Amino acid sequence: SKRGLFIFTTPNLSSKASIDYFLKHKDFGSYKPSNNHLALFTKSIIKKTVIKYFDLIGVEYPIRPKVFESGFRGRIYKLIYKTAEKISTRAKKILENRWAYNAVYILKPKG
């Protein structure tokens, strides 16, 4: 039996934060000359390639603490996020997807 997990990150192309960063810098923060990130994968490309060989366990959207540190807006975001956490997992996921720069895919081998 195949065991283990395959975990990878890609810029969250549906995130306002990620789009704003790209528009300002004409690049993504994770794709610097000093690291080994090579390609950008959209959700469609991931489905057509990686998901063929793996079962998707989940997608996480880690929010950087910086989102909550930008003055008045940060305090409002923090309040909205804490309220969403209390309301539902879905509401929390929607905010994470909107604010996270990266998407973390968690997969396991098929079979």
NORSULVEN-V297123 format. One record per residue. N is the residue number from 0. RES is the residue in three letters. BURIAL is b if it has 9 or more other ideal C-beta (glycine too) atoms within 8 Angstrom, else e. Layout:
BEGIN
N|RES|BURIAL / N|RES|BURIAL
END
This chain:
BEGIN
0|SER|e / 1|LYS|e / 2|ARG|e / 3|GLY|e / 4|LEU|e / 5|PHE|b / 6|ILE|e / 7|PHE|e / 8|THR|e / 9|THR|b / 10|PRO|b / 11|ASN|b / 12|LEU|b / 13|SER|e / 14|SER|b / 15|LYS|e / 16|ALA|b / 17|SER|b / 18|ILE|b / 19|ASP|e / 20|TYR|b / 21|PHE|b / 22|LEU|e / 23|LYS|e / 24|HIS|e / 25|LYS|e / 26|ASP|e / 27|PHE|b / 28|GLY|b / 29|SER|b / 30|TYR|b / 31|LYS|e / 32|PRO|e / 33|SER|e / 34|ASN|e / 35|ASN|e / 36|HIS|e / 37|LEU|e / 38|ALA|e / 39|LEU|e / 40|PHE|e / 41|THR|e / 42|LYS|e / 43|SER|e / 44|ILE|e / 45|ILE|b / 46|LYS|e / 47|LYS|e / 48|THR|e / 49|VAL|b / 50|ILE|b / 51|LYS|e / 52|TYR|e / 53|PHE|b / 54|ASP|e / 55|LEU|b / 56|ILE|e / 57|GLY|e / 58|VAL|e / 59|GLU|e / 60|TYR|b / 61|PRO|e / 62|ILE|b / 63|ARG|e / 64|PRO|e / 65|LYS|e / 66|VAL|b / 67|PHE|b / 68|GLU|e / 69|SER|e / 70|GLY|e / 71|PHE|e / 72|ARG|e / 73|GLY|b / 74|ARG|b / 75|ILE|e / 76|TYR|b / 77|LYS|b / 78|LEU|e / 79|ILE|b / 80|TYR|b / 81|LYS|e / 82|THR|e / 83|ALA|b / 84|GLU|e / 85|LYS|e / 86|ILE|e / 87|SER|e / 88|THR|e / 89|ARG|e / 90|ALA|b / 91|LYS|b / 92|LYS|b / 93|ILE|b / 94|LEU|b / 95|GLU|b / 96|ASN|b / 97|ARG|b / 98|TRP|b / 99|ALA|b / 100|TYR|b / 101|ASN|b / 102|ALA|b / 103|VAL|b / 104|TYR|b / 105|ILE|b / 106|LEU|b / 107|LYS|b / 108|PRO|b / 109|LYS|e / 110|GLY|e
END
